[in-house]
Amino acid sequence: MIPADIAAATPLVVAMCGIAIYFITKILPRNLRHWSGTLTALILLGTFFILLSVIARHATLTHLSFTGITGGLLVTGIGAVSAWASEGSLDPKGPVHLYYPLFLFALAGAMAIGFANDLFTIFVMVELSAIPVYALCAYRHKEDPAALSSAMKYMLQGVVGTLTALFGVAILYLIGHTLNLSELPKALAGADPSLVIFAAILILLGYGVKLAIVPLHTWLPDAYARAPVGVTAIMVGPTKIGVLIALFLTLSALPAGGGIPRTLGIIVIFFAVLTMTVGNLLALNQRDLRYLLAYSSVAQMGYILLGFGIGMVYNLPLGFIAGLYYAIAYAMMKAGAFIAADVFATDAGSFDTDKMKGLGARHPFLGISFAIFIFGLIGVPFTNGFLGKMLLEQAGMVTSMMSGVVLALILALNSALSLGYYVPVISTLMFSSAERGQCPVRLKPVPLGALTAVVFLAIVTVYFGLFPESFNWISHASEQIFTWGVA
């Protein structure tokens, strides 16, 4: 079996394992069902190493789908950590036999997107990833009735986005009579550019719902806050990055003529600036740590889209490299931050940051790890977040145009704005003392799965900030998305 086929088969393997996990968990006694989390993590970890071995041994093969393998590594890596962190946080009397299969189905769909060769397969894989997440968002509806309404909001908005994207794909098919990624540029070359741009905008808006770009972000805060922490961890990283790859793989299939990439890039930049600014402003007034992190996730998507938009407008491959690198860095940092926040809230009995005074100091490993994630999201040196933002700034500056410099400045100002909510959180957790009589009582120790997951992600965050050359394969993945060449 050739390496490309091995890599492309991994999403199917993960999906089949999801079916197997259902039956295994179903026959296990309730007091042993929590081991399903460990088994799920091992499945994803094994898949991660398969993909890693393929890219390590055959990195010079031009026919490899570096986009698919890059997405697969992110999905399986963070998925394994999220499954491990979920163990112990789920009620064994609940429908655990449904949780992990749906978990794996969502990840399988996200993995498959990067290996797809046509627009319809990409669309189907996006939905295969999204539908299980709709259900998982409502998993804790008995303990938290608001979880059901948040899941319904997400599903309804997601369905509208789905139909919008499908309409755009249908228009491209009617124009070009094909949906194959390699054939579309030639098939659309003689088409009316305005019609192609209209179809692309529909696809951008449709997938933009799942990416939570402003003003299509209203589902995200409640969904992130009410879903089980393991589900939130895969929503901020694997499934969202899967949709991001889907969007730009689709746009890469459009012809370079007629100013199409530049026009679409301007639209992407508009949404990027709007999304990062609004997300940061909304996060400033949040006292609930879940919602603070959720709104900051909206802002982070703006940073990511800015890189891709710069790449399209200025015909700059560095923009795509910067956007993809920061997307991966963001996924690691934000997944760890949500898992740590859930542990802090369990200890404090509330997600209110004012009731978490000193918890980071009381749990030093957890507190230091959480601080690393926040420093990375701010852009402090020696974290992968710093390198990601540096690449984004560089992408704006190397355009040697005033508009590119302005975009770099907007990014810097938004990063400074984020200090308004990140610094108080770190100060409260690490340096504040609980008021007398309000010190939370520890009912149980920090779950081992959550603690090790958070510490591991913190180590990786620093490692890739210190050794960025470990991410050289990201440039190969970005080249397969950036197809227009340099004029």
C-alpha positions in Angstrom: 0.0 0.0 0.0 1.5 3.3 -1.1 2.0 6.1 1.6 -0.7 8.4 0.1 -3.3 5.6 0.3 -2.3 4.8 3.9 -2.8 8.4 4.9 -6.0 8.8 3.0 -7.4 5.6 4.7 -7.0 6.9 8.3 -10.3 8.8 8.4 -12.2 5.6 7.5 -10.2 3.7 10.2 -11.2 6.3 12.8 -14.9 6.2 11.8 -14.9 2.3 11.9 -13.3 2.5 15.3 -16.2 4.8 16.4 -18.6 2.0 15.5 -16.5 -0.5 17.5 -16.3 1.8 20.5 -20.1 1.9 20.6 -20.5 -1.8 21.0 -17.5 -2.1 23.3 -18.9 0.6 25.7 -22.4 -0.9 25.4 -21.3 -4.2 26.8 -19.0 -2.8 29.5 -20.4 -2.6 33.1 -21.2 1.0 34.0 -18.3 1.2 36.5 -15.8 0.4 33.6 -17.3 2.6 30.9 -14.9 5.4 31.7 -12.1 3.3 30.1 -13.7 4.1 26.8 -12.0 7.4 27.0 -8.6 5.8 27.3 -9.4 3.4 24.4 -10.5 6.3 22.2 -7.4 8.3 23.0 -5.2 5.3 22.1 -7.0 4.9 18.8 -6.4 8.5 17.9 -2.8 8.4 19.2 -2.1 5.4 17.0 -3.6 7.1 14.0 -1.5 10.2 14.8 1.7 8.2 14.7 0.7 6.5 11.5 0.3 9.9 9.8 3.5 11.1 11.4 5.5 8.2 10.1 4.1 8.7 6.6 5.2 12.4 6.6 8.5 11.6 8.2 9.5 8.9 5.8 8.0 10.2 2.6 8.2 14.0 3.0 9.7 14.4 -0.5 6.8 12.7 -2.3 5.0 15.4 -4.3 1.8 13.4 -4.6 1.3 13.3 -0.8 -1.7 15.3 0.5 0.3 17.5 3.0 -3.0 19.4 3.6 -4.7 16.2 4.6 -1.9 14.9 6.7 -1.4 18.3 8.4 -5.1 18.4 9.3 -5.0 14.7 10.3 -2.1 15.3 12.7 -3.9 18.2 14.3 -7.2 16.4 14.6 -5.9 13.1 16.0 -3.4 14.8 18.3 -5.8 17.2 19.9 -8.5 14.6 19.7 -6.5 12.1 21.7 -5.7 14.7 24.4 -9.4 15.7 24.5 -10.6 12.1 24.8 -8.1 11.5 27.6 -9.3 14.7 29.4 -12.9 13.7 29.0 -12.3 10.5 31.0 -13.6 11.0 34.5 -15.6 14.1 33.7 -18.5 12.2 32.2 -21.2 10.6 34.3 -20.8 6.8 33.8 -24.6 6.5 34.2 -25.1 8.7 31.2 -25.0 7.8 27.5 -21.3 7.3 27.4 -21.8 4.7 24.7 -22.9 7.5 22.4 -20.4 10.1 23.4 -17.1 8.5 22.2 -18.6 7.2 18.9 -20.0 10.6 18.0 -16.6 12.1 19.1 -14.7 9.8 16.7 -17.2 10.4 13.8 -16.8 14.2 14.2 -13.0 13.8 14.0 -13.1 11.4 11.1 -15.1 13.9 9.1 -12.6 16.7 9.9 -9.7 14.5 9.0 -11.2 13.5 5.6 -11.6 17.1 4.4 -8.0 17.6 3.6 -7.9 14.4 1.5 -10.9 15.2 -0.6 -10.6 15.8 -4.3 -13.9 17.5 -5.2 -16.1 20.2 -3.7 -19.0 17.9 -3.0 -16.9 15.4 -1.0 -15.5 18.4 1.0 -19.0 19.6 1.7 -20.2 16.1 2.8 -17.2 15.7 5.1 -17.8 19.1 6.7 -21.3 18.0 7.5 -20.2 14.6 8.7 -18.0 16.5 11.2 -20.7 18.9 12.2 -23.7 16.7 12.8 -22.1 14.7 15.6 -21.0 17.9 17.3 -24.6 19.2 17.3 -25.6 16.2 19.3 -22.5 16.3 21.6 -23.2 20.0 22.5 -26.5 18.8 24.0 -24.9 15.8 25.8 -25.3 17.3 29.3 -28.8 18.6 28.8 -30.1 16.8 31.9 -27.6 18.5 34.3 -27.7 21.8 32.3 -31.0 22.5 30.5 -29.3 25.4 28.7 -27.2 22.9 26.8 -30.1 21.8 24.7 -31.0 25.3 23.6 -27.4 26.1 22.8 -27.2 23.0 20.6 -30.4 23.8 18.9 -29.1 27.4 18.1 -25.9 25.9 16.7 -27.8 23.4 14.6 -30.3 25.8 13.2 -27.6 28.3 12.2 -25.4 25.5 11.0 -28.1 24.2 8.7 -28.6 27.6 7.2 -24.9 27.8 6.6 -25.0 24.3 5.1 -27.7 25.3 2.6 -25.9 28.5 1.7 -22.6 26.7 1.0 -24.4 24.0 -1.0 -26.0 26.6 -3.1 -22.6 28.1 -3.9 -21.2 24.7 -4.8 -24.2 24.0 -7.1 -23.6 27.3 -8.9 -20.0 26.4 -9.5 -21.1 23.0 -10.9 -23.6 24.6 -13.2 -20.9 26.9 -14.6 -18.0 24.5 -14.8 -19.8 21.1 -15.2 -17.3 19.6 -12.7 -16.6 19.6 -9.0 -13.1 18.2 -9.2 -10.5 20.4 -7.6 -7.9 20.0 -10.3 -10.3 20.5 -13.2 -12.3 23.5 -11.9 -9.7 26.2 -12.6 -9.7 25.4 -16.3 -13.4 24.7 -16.4 -14.2 28.1 -14.8 -11.6 30.1 -16.8 -14.0 31.4 -19.3 -16.9 31.9 -16.9 -18.3 35.3 -15.9 -16.1 36.4 -12.9 -19.0 38.1 -11.1 -20.9 34.8 -11.1 -17.9 32.8 -9.8 -17.3 35.4 -7.1 -21.0 35.3 -6.1 -20.8 31.5 -5.7 -17.6 31.8 -3.7 -19.1 34.4 -1.4 -22.0 32.0 -0.7 -19.5 29.3 0.2 -17.5 31.7 2.3 -20.7 32.7 4.2 -21.9 29.1 4.5 -18.6 27.8 6.0 -18.3 31.1 7.8 -21.1 30.1 10.1 -19.1 27.1 11.3 -16.0 29.3 11.6 -18.0 31.8 13.6 -17.0 34.9 11.7 -18.8 38.0 12.8 -21.8 38.5 12.4 -22.3 34.7 12.0 -20.8 34.0 15.4 -23.8 34.1 17.8 -24.1 30.4 18.2 -20.5 30.0 19.5 -20.4 31.4 23.0 -23.3 29.2 24.3 -22.2 26.1 22.4 -18.6 26.4 23.8 -19.8 27.1 27.3 -22.4 24.4 27.6 -20.8 21.5 25.8 -18.7 18.9 27.7 -15.1 20.2 28.0 -13.7 17.5 25.7 -16.2 18.5 23.0 -15.3 22.1 23.3 -11.6 21.2 23.0 -12.3 19.5 19.6 -14.6 22.3 18.5 -12.0 25.0 19.0 -9.4 23.0 17.2 -10.0 19.9 15.0 -13.5 20.6 13.6 -12.9 24.3 13.1 -9.6 23.8 11.4 -11.3 21.2 9.2 -13.8 23.8 8.0 -11.0 26.3 7.5 -9.2 23.8 5.2 -12.5 23.1 3.4 -13.1 26.8 2.8 -9.6 27.5 1.3 -9.4 24.3 -0.6 -12.6 25.3 -2.3 -11.4 28.8 -3.0 -8.1 27.4 -4.3 -10.1 25.6 -7.1 -11.2 29.0 -8.5 -9.3 30.5 -11.5 -6.8 33.3 -11.0 -8.2 35.3 -13.9 -10.6 38.2 -13.5 -9.1 39.3 -10.3 -11.1 36.6 -8.5 -8.5 35.7 -5.7 -7.9 39.4 -5.0 -11.6 40.3 -4.8 -12.3 37.3 -2.5 -9.2 38.1 -0.4 -10.5 41.7 0.2 -13.8 40.2 1.4 -11.9 37.7 3.7 -9.8 40.6 5.1 -12.9 42.6 5.8 -14.5 39.7 7.8 -11.1 39.1 9.5 -10.8 42.6 10.8 -14.4 42.8 11.8 -14.2 39.4 13.5 -11.0 40.1 15.5 -12.2 43.5 16.7 -15.7 42.5 17.7 -14.5 39.3 19.4 -12.0 41.2 21.5 -14.5 43.9 22.4 -17.1 41.4 23.5 -14.6 39.5 25.5 -13.7 42.6 27.6 -17.0 42.5 29.5 -17.0 38.8 30.4 -16.7 37.5 33.9 -17.6 33.9 33.1 -14.3 32.3 32.1 -16.0 30.0 29.5 -17.5 33.0 27.7 -14.3 35.0 27.9 -12.5 32.2 26.2 -15.3 31.7 23.7 -15.4 35.3 22.6 -11.6 35.4 22.4 -11.9 32.4 20.1 -14.0 34.6 17.8 -11.1 37.1 17.8 -8.5 34.4 17.1 -10.4 33.3 14.0 -10.1 36.8 12.8 -6.3 36.6 13.1 -6.2 33.3 11.2 -8.4 34.6 8.4 -6.2 37.7 8.1 -3.2 35.6 7.1 -5.2 33.9 4.3 -6.7 37.1 3.2 -3.3 38.8 2.9 -2.1 35.8 0.9 -5.0 36.1 -1.6 -4.9 39.9 -2.0 -1.2 40.3 -2.3 -0.5 37.0 -4.0 1.7 36.1 -1.1 2.4 32.5 -0.1 3.7 33.6 3.3 0.1 34.7 4.2 -1.1 31.2 3.8 1.8 29.8 5.8 1.2 32.3 8.6 -2.6 31.6 8.7 -2.2 27.9 8.8 0.6 28.0 11.4 -1.4 30.3 13.6 -4.5 28.1 13.2 -2.6 25.1 14.5 -1.0 27.1 17.3 -4.4 28.5 18.3 -6.0 25.0 18.4 -3.3 23.8 20.8 -3.5 26.8 23.1 -7.3 27.2 23.2 -8.0 23.5 23.7 -5.7 23.5 26.8 -7.2 26.7 28.1 -10.7 25.4 28.0 -9.7 22.1 29.7 -7.9 24.0 32.5 -10.8 26.4 32.9 -13.1 23.5 33.5 -10.9 22.2 36.2 -10.7 25.6 37.9 -14.5 26.0 37.7 -15.0 22.5 39.3 -12.8 23.5 42.2 -14.3 27.0 42.6 -17.9 25.8 42.1 -18.4 28.5 39.5 -17.1 29.8 36.2 -17.0 33.3 37.6 -13.4 34.5 37.5 -13.9 36.5 40.8 -14.4 33.2 42.6 -11.3 31.6 41.2 -8.8 33.9 43.1 -5.5 32.1 43.7 -6.6 28.8 42.2 -3.7 28.9 39.8 -1.3 29.2 42.7 -3.0 26.5 44.6 -2.6 24.1 41.6 0.8 25.2 40.2 1.1 22.8 37.3 -2.4 23.7 36.2 -1.9 27.4 36.8 1.5 27.7 35.0 0.1 25.7 32.1 -2.9 28.0 31.8 -0.7 31.0 32.0 1.4 29.6 29.1 -1.7 29.3 27.0 -2.8 32.9 27.8 0.7 34.2 27.1 0.7 32.4 23.8 -2.7 33.8 22.8 -1.4 37.3 23.7 1.8 36.7 21.7 4.5 36.5 24.3 7.9 35.2 23.1 8.9 31.5 23.4 5.4 30.3 22.6 4.0 29.2 19.3 1.4 32.0 19.5 4.2 34.6 19.4 5.7 32.9 16.3 2.3 32.8 14.7 1.6 36.4 15.2 5.1 37.3 14.1 4.5 35.5 10.8 1.1 37.3 10.4 2.8 40.7 11.1 5.6 39.8 8.7 3.1 38.9 6.0 1.5 42.3 6.3 4.8 44.2 6.3 6.6 42.4 3.4 3.9 43.5 1.0 5.7 46.8 1.0 2.4 48.5 0.6 0.6 50.9 3.0 -2.5 48.7 3.1 -0.4 45.7 4.2 1.3 47.8 6.9 -2.1 49.0 8.1 -3.4 45.4 8.4 -0.3 44.6 10.5 -1.0 47.6 12.7 -4.6 46.5 13.1 -3.5 43.1 14.2 -1.0 44.6 16.7 -3.7 46.9 18.1 -6.1 44.0 18.5 -3.4 42.0 20.3 -3.0 44.9 22.7 -6.8 45.1 23.2 -6.8 41.5 24.3 -4.6 42.4 27.2 -7.7 44.0 28.7 -9.2 40.7 29.5 -6.3 38.3 29.5 -4.2 40.1 32.1 -7.0 40.4 34.8 -7.6 36.6 34.4 -4.0 35.7 35.0 -3.8 38.2 37.8 -6.8 36.7 39.5 -5.8 33.1 39.1 -2.1 33.4 39.9 -1.6 36.4 42.2 -4.9 37.1 44.0 -5.8 35.6 47.4 -9.2 34.3 48.1 -11.2 36.4 50.6 -11.6 35.0 54.0 -14.6 32.6 54.2 -14.7 32.3 50.4 -11.8 29.9 49.8 -13.3 27.0 47.9 -13.3 23.6 49.5 -11.6 20.9 47.5 -14.1 18.0 47.2 -11.9 15.8 45.0 -8.4 16.0 43.5 -7.7 17.4 40.0 -8.6 14.7 37.5 -5.4 13.0 36.3 -6.6 13.0 32.7 -7.3 16.7 32.6 -4.1 17.6 34.4 -1.8 15.6 32.1 -3.7 16.9 29.0 -3.2 20.5 30.0 0.5 20.1 31.0 1.2 18.2 27.7 -0.4 20.9 25.6 1.5 23.6 27.5 4.8 21.8 26.8 3.9 21.5 23.1 3.0 25.2 23.0 6.5 26.1 24.3 8.3 23.5 22.2 6.9 24.7 18.9 7.6 28.3 20.0 11.3 27.4 20.5 11.7 25.0 17.6 9.6 26.2 14.8 11.6 24.2 12.2 9.6 21.2 13.5 6.7 22.7 11.5 8.4 22.8 8.1 5.7 20.5 6.6 3.1 23.3 7.1 4.7 25.2 4.2 4.1 22.2 2.0 0.5 22.0 3.1 0.0 25.8 2.4 1.5 25.4 -1.0 -1.2 22.9 -1.9 -3.9 25.4 -0.9 -2.2 28.4 -2.5 -2.5 27.4 -6.1 -2.4 30.7 -8.0 1.4 31.1 -8.1 3.3 34.3 -7.7 3.0 36.9 -10.5 
